[in-house]
Amino acid sequence: MQDMQILRAHDVLSSVSKVECYVCGKGIDDGHTITAKTLPHGIVLFCDVHYSLQ
């Protein structure tokens, strides 16, 4: 007889944030591409216009 493992459902916590540029607040709805960049204080999102300024 094979051992059966019973899996129990666990609470999953998640969150979402609007994807927008840290500098100007524009996002993909405005026709921009968004790129994440890791900075000393955390991960920041930039649009295609402001990413090159960093």
Jmol script that loads the backbone (N, CA, C; Angstrom):
load data "model"
ATOM      1  N   MET A   1       0.842  -1.176   0.000  1.00  0.00           N
ATOM      2  CA  MET A   1       0.000   0.000   0.000  1.00  0.00           C
ATOM      3  C   MET A   1       0.894   1.248   0.000  1.00  0.00           C
ATOM      4  N   GLN A   2       0.557   2.206  -0.824  1.00  0.00           N
ATOM      5  CA  GLN A   2       1.333   3.446  -0.906  1.00  0.00           C
ATOM      6  C   GLN A   2       0.941   4.401   0.211  1.00  0.00           C
ATOM      7  N   ASP A   3       1.947   5.140   0.670  1.00  0.00           N
ATOM      8  CA  ASP A   3       1.658   6.175   1.667  1.00  0.00           C
ATOM      9  C   ASP A   3       0.951   7.325   0.972  1.00  0.00           C
ATOM     10  N   MET A   4      -0.039   7.847   1.607  1.00  0.00           N
ATOM     11  CA  MET A   4      -0.766   8.994   1.060  1.00  0.00           C
ATOM     12  C   MET A   4      -0.486  10.205   1.938  1.00  0.00           C
ATOM     13  N   GLN A   5      -0.224  11.289   1.293  1.00  0.00           N
ATOM     14  CA  GLN A   5       0.020  12.530   2.021  1.00  0.00           C
ATOM     15  C   GLN A   5      -1.197  13.421   1.859  1.00  0.00           C
ATOM     16  N   ILE A   6      -1.685  13.884   2.963  1.00  0.00           N
ATOM     17  CA  ILE A   6      -2.849  14.761   2.941  1.00  0.00           C
ATOM     18  C   ILE A   6      -2.357  16.204   3.001  1.00  0.00           C
ATOM     19  N   LEU A   7      -2.734  16.975   2.022  1.00  0.00           N
ATOM     20  CA  LEU A   7      -2.350  18.374   1.968  1.00  0.00           C
ATOM     21  C   LEU A   7      -3.487  19.215   2.518  1.00  0.00           C
ATOM     22  N   ARG A   8      -3.139  20.127   3.375  1.00  0.00           N
ATOM     23  CA  ARG A   8      -4.141  21.015   3.951  1.00  0.00           C
ATOM     24  C   ARG A   8      -3.972  22.409   3.368  1.00  0.00           C
ATOM     25  N   ALA A   9      -5.066  23.057   3.172  1.00  0.00           N
ATOM     26  CA  ALA A   9      -5.019  24.418   2.627  1.00  0.00           C
ATOM     27  C   ALA A   9      -4.496  25.362   3.701  1.00  0.00           C
ATOM     28  N   HIS A  10      -3.597  26.239   3.313  1.00  0.00           N
ATOM     29  CA  HIS A  10      -3.065  27.265   4.200  1.00  0.00           C
ATOM     30  C   HIS A  10      -3.519  28.621   3.696  1.00  0.00           C
ATOM     31  N   ASP A  11      -3.626  29.539   4.618  1.00  0.00           N
ATOM     32  CA  ASP A  11      -3.972  30.891   4.213  1.00  0.00           C
ATOM     33  C   ASP A  11      -2.839  31.474   3.382  1.00  0.00           C
ATOM     34  N   VAL A  12      -3.193  32.088   2.289  1.00  0.00           N
ATOM     35  CA  VAL A  12      -2.214  32.727   1.420  1.00  0.00           C
ATOM     36  C   VAL A  12      -2.486  34.222   1.460  1.00  0.00           C
ATOM     37  N   LEU A  13      -1.458  34.966   1.824  1.00  0.00           N
ATOM     38  CA  LEU A  13      -1.591  36.413   1.864  1.00  0.00           C
ATOM     39  C   LEU A  13      -0.864  37.009   0.675  1.00  0.00           C
ATOM     40  N   SER A  14      -1.476  37.951   0.033  1.00  0.00           N
ATOM     41  CA  SER A  14      -0.848  38.601  -1.103  1.00  0.00           C
ATOM     42  C   SER A  14      -1.310  40.054  -1.153  1.00  0.00           C
ATOM     43  N   SER A  15      -0.620  40.824  -1.950  1.00  0.00           N
ATOM     44  CA  SER A  15      -1.015  42.211  -2.130  1.00  0.00           C
ATOM     45  C   SER A  15      -0.689  42.629  -3.558  1.00  0.00           C
ATOM     46  N   VAL A  16      -1.346  43.638  -4.013  1.00  0.00           N
ATOM     47  CA  VAL A  16      -1.079  44.179  -5.345  1.00  0.00           C
ATOM     48  C   VAL A  16      -0.898  45.683  -5.238  1.00  0.00           C
ATOM     49  N   SER A  17      -0.136  46.206  -6.143  1.00  0.00           N
ATOM     50  CA  SER A  17       0.072  47.648  -6.220  1.00  0.00           C
ATOM     51  C   SER A  17      -0.051  48.053  -7.678  1.00  0.00           C
ATOM     52  N   LYS A  18      -0.497  49.268  -7.885  1.00  0.00           N
ATOM     53  CA  LYS A  18      -0.584  49.782  -9.238  1.00  0.00           C
ATOM     54  C   LYS A  18       0.839  49.920  -9.782  1.00  0.00           C
ATOM     55  N   VAL A  19       1.041  49.486 -11.014  1.00  0.00           N
ATOM     56  CA  VAL A  19       2.356  49.577 -11.645  1.00  0.00           C
ATOM     57  C   VAL A  19       2.470  50.943 -12.285  1.00  0.00           C
ATOM     58  N   GLU A  20       3.266  51.806 -11.626  1.00  0.00           N
ATOM     59  CA  GLU A  20       3.445  53.154 -12.146  1.00  0.00           C
ATOM     60  C   GLU A  20       4.840  53.658 -11.812  1.00  0.00           C
ATOM     61  N   CYS A  21       5.282  54.610 -12.579  1.00  0.00           N
ATOM     62  CA  CYS A  21       6.615  55.201 -12.423  1.00  0.00           C
ATOM     63  C   CYS A  21       6.717  55.926 -11.085  1.00  0.00           C
ATOM     64  N   TYR A  22       7.812  55.699 -10.397  1.00  0.00           N
ATOM     65  CA  TYR A  22       8.085  56.351  -9.114  1.00  0.00           C
ATOM     66  C   TYR A  22       8.208  57.867  -9.266  1.00  0.00           C
ATOM     67  N   VAL A  23       8.661  58.328 -10.439  1.00  0.00           N
ATOM     68  CA  VAL A  23       8.897  59.753 -10.663  1.00  0.00           C
ATOM     69  C   VAL A  23       7.627  60.472 -11.121  1.00  0.00           C
ATOM     70  N   CYS A  24       7.010  59.976 -12.200  1.00  0.00           N
ATOM     71  CA  CYS A  24       5.897  60.717 -12.804  1.00  0.00           C
ATOM     72  C   CYS A  24       4.520  60.086 -12.582  1.00  0.00           C
ATOM     73  N   GLY A  25       4.486  58.850 -12.110  1.00  0.00           N
ATOM     74  CA  GLY A  25       3.199  58.209 -11.853  1.00  0.00           C
ATOM     75  C   GLY A  25       2.521  57.624 -13.078  1.00  0.00           C
ATOM     76  N   LYS A  26       3.159  57.686 -14.235  1.00  0.00           N
ATOM     77  CA  LYS A  26       2.559  57.118 -15.442  1.00  0.00           C
ATOM     78  C   LYS A  26       2.852  55.628 -15.513  1.00  0.00           C
ATOM     79  N   GLY A  27       1.988  54.907 -16.238  1.00  0.00           N
ATOM     80  CA  GLY A  27       2.137  53.465 -16.328  1.00  0.00           C
ATOM     81  C   GLY A  27       1.802  52.923 -17.697  1.00  0.00           C
ATOM     82  N   ILE A  28       1.527  51.626 -17.731  1.00  0.00           N
ATOM     83  CA  ILE A  28       1.254  50.980 -19.014  1.00  0.00           C
ATOM     84  C   ILE A  28      -0.061  51.455 -19.624  1.00  0.00           C
ATOM     85  N   ASP A  29      -0.992  51.903 -18.789  1.00  0.00           N
ATOM     86  CA  ASP A  29      -2.238  52.465 -19.322  1.00  0.00           C
ATOM     87  C   ASP A  29      -1.978  53.744 -20.114  1.00  0.00           C
ATOM     88  N   ASP A  30      -0.861  54.384 -19.814  1.00  0.00           N
ATOM     89  CA  ASP A  30      -0.489  55.624 -20.500  1.00  0.00           C
ATOM     90  C   ASP A  30       0.436  55.380 -21.683  1.00  0.00           C
ATOM     91  N   GLY A  31       0.698  54.115 -21.999  1.00  0.00           N
ATOM     92  CA  GLY A  31       1.532  53.778 -23.143  1.00  0.00           C
ATOM     93  C   GLY A  31       3.016  53.654 -22.836  1.00  0.00           C
ATOM     94  N   HIS A  32       3.391  53.635 -21.564  1.00  0.00           N
ATOM     95  CA  HIS A  32       4.795  53.529 -21.179  1.00  0.00           C
ATOM     96  C   HIS A  32       5.128  52.087 -20.785  1.00  0.00           C
ATOM     97  N   THR A  33       6.393  51.740 -20.917  1.00  0.00           N
ATOM     98  CA  THR A  33       6.857  50.472 -20.367  1.00  0.00           C
ATOM     99  C   THR A  33       7.393  50.761 -18.974  1.00  0.00           C
ATOM    100  N   ILE A  34       7.264  49.796 -18.082  1.00  0.00           N
ATOM    101  CA  ILE A  34       7.684  49.963 -16.699  1.00  0.00           C
ATOM    102  C   ILE A  34       8.764  48.932 -16.390  1.00  0.00           C
ATOM    103  N   THR A  35       9.838  49.390 -15.754  1.00  0.00           N
ATOM    104  CA  THR A  35      10.946  48.522 -15.388  1.00  0.00           C
ATOM    105  C   THR A  35      11.251  48.713 -13.909  1.00  0.00           C
ATOM    106  N   ALA A  36      11.508  47.592 -13.218  1.00  0.00           N
ATOM    107  CA  ALA A  36      11.875  47.651 -11.809  1.00  0.00           C
ATOM    108  C   ALA A  36      13.389  47.757 -11.679  1.00  0.00           C
ATOM    109  N   LYS A  37      13.822  48.545 -10.724  1.00  0.00           N
ATOM    110  CA  LYS A  37      15.251  48.703 -10.467  1.00  0.00           C
ATOM    111  C   LYS A  37      15.468  48.632  -8.956  1.00  0.00           C
ATOM    112  N   THR A  38      16.469  47.864  -8.537  1.00  0.00           N
ATOM    113  CA  THR A  38      16.780  47.760  -7.121  1.00  0.00           C
ATOM    114  C   THR A  38      17.723  48.882  -6.724  1.00  0.00           C
ATOM    115  N   LEU A  39      17.289  49.692  -5.786  1.00  0.00           N
ATOM    116  CA  LEU A  39      18.082  50.796  -5.251  1.00  0.00           C
ATOM    117  C   LEU A  39      18.391  50.489  -3.783  1.00  0.00           C
ATOM    118  N   PRO A  40      19.289  51.225  -3.154  1.00  0.00           N
ATOM    119  CA  PRO A  40      19.644  50.939  -1.758  1.00  0.00           C
ATOM    120  C   PRO A  40      18.451  50.900  -0.796  1.00  0.00           C
ATOM    121  N   HIS A  41      17.403  51.675  -1.064  1.00  0.00           N
ATOM    122  CA  HIS A  41      16.243  51.708  -0.165  1.00  0.00           C
ATOM    123  C   HIS A  41      15.105  50.779  -0.600  1.00  0.00           C
ATOM    124  N   GLY A  42      15.314  50.006  -1.656  1.00  0.00           N
ATOM    125  CA  GLY A  42      14.294  49.047  -2.085  1.00  0.00           C
ATOM    126  C   GLY A  42      14.129  48.995  -3.591  1.00  0.00           C
ATOM    127  N   ILE A  43      13.097  48.296  -4.029  1.00  0.00           N
ATOM    128  CA  ILE A  43      12.807  48.158  -5.455  1.00  0.00           C
ATOM    129  C   ILE A  43      11.889  49.298  -5.878  1.00  0.00           C
ATOM    130  N   VAL A  44      12.262  49.963  -6.969  1.00  0.00           N
ATOM    131  CA  VAL A  44      11.507  51.113  -7.459  1.00  0.00           C
ATOM    132  C   VAL A  44      11.160  50.870  -8.922  1.00  0.00           C
ATOM    133  N   LEU A  45       9.987  51.333  -9.327  1.00  0.00           N
ATOM    134  CA  LEU A  45       9.535  51.187 -10.715  1.00  0.00           C
ATOM    135  C   LEU A  45       9.727  52.501 -11.466  1.00  0.00           C
ATOM    136  N   PHE A  46      10.234  52.397 -12.692  1.00  0.00           N
ATOM    137  CA  PHE A  46      10.443  53.571 -13.535  1.00  0.00           C
ATOM    138  C   PHE A  46       9.812  53.339 -14.901  1.00  0.00           C
ATOM    139  N   CYS A  47       9.307  54.405 -15.523  1.00  0.00           N
ATOM    140  CA  CYS A  47       8.815  54.326 -16.900  1.00  0.00           C
ATOM    141  C   CYS A  47      10.012  54.420 -17.839  1.00  0.00           C
ATOM    142  N   ASP A  48       9.758  54.211 -19.104  1.00  0.00           N
ATOM    143  CA  ASP A  48      10.835  54.237 -20.103  1.00  0.00           C
ATOM    144  C   ASP A  48      11.512  55.604 -20.194  1.00  0.00           C
ATOM    145  N   VAL A  49      10.826  56.666 -19.839  1.00  0.00           N
ATOM    146  CA  VAL A  49      11.407  58.010 -19.879  1.00  0.00           C
ATOM    147  C   VAL A  49      12.373  58.212 -18.709  1.00  0.00           C
ATOM    148  N   HIS A  50      11.995  57.807 -17.519  1.00  0.00           N
ATOM    149  CA  HIS A  50      12.784  58.099 -16.325  1.00  0.00           C
ATOM    150  C   HIS A  50      13.791  57.018 -15.950  1.00  0.00           C
ATOM    151  N   TYR A  51      13.692  55.839 -16.511  1.00  0.00           N
ATOM    152  CA  TYR A  51      14.645  54.777 -16.170  1.00  0.00           C
ATOM    153  C   TYR A  51      16.074  55.177 -16.536  1.00  0.00           C
ATOM    154  N   SER A  52      16.251  55.799 -17.671  1.00  0.00           N
ATOM    155  CA  SER A  52      17.598  56.171 -18.122  1.00  0.00           C
ATOM    156  C   SER A  52      18.222  57.286 -17.281  1.00  0.00           C
ATOM    157  N   LEU A  53      17.425  58.013 -16.525  1.00  0.00           N
ATOM    158  CA  LEU A  53      17.948  59.098 -15.691  1.00  0.00           C
ATOM    159  C   LEU A  53      18.565  58.582 -14.396  1.00  0.00           C
ATOM    160  N   GLN A  54      18.353  57.341 -14.095  1.00  0.00           N
ATOM    161  CA  GLN A  54      18.877  56.790 -12.833  1.00  0.00           C
ATOM    162  C   GLN A  54      20.289  56.353 -12.992  1.00  0.00           C
TER     163      GLN A  54
END
end "model"
wireframe off; spacefill off
backbone 0.3
color backbone group
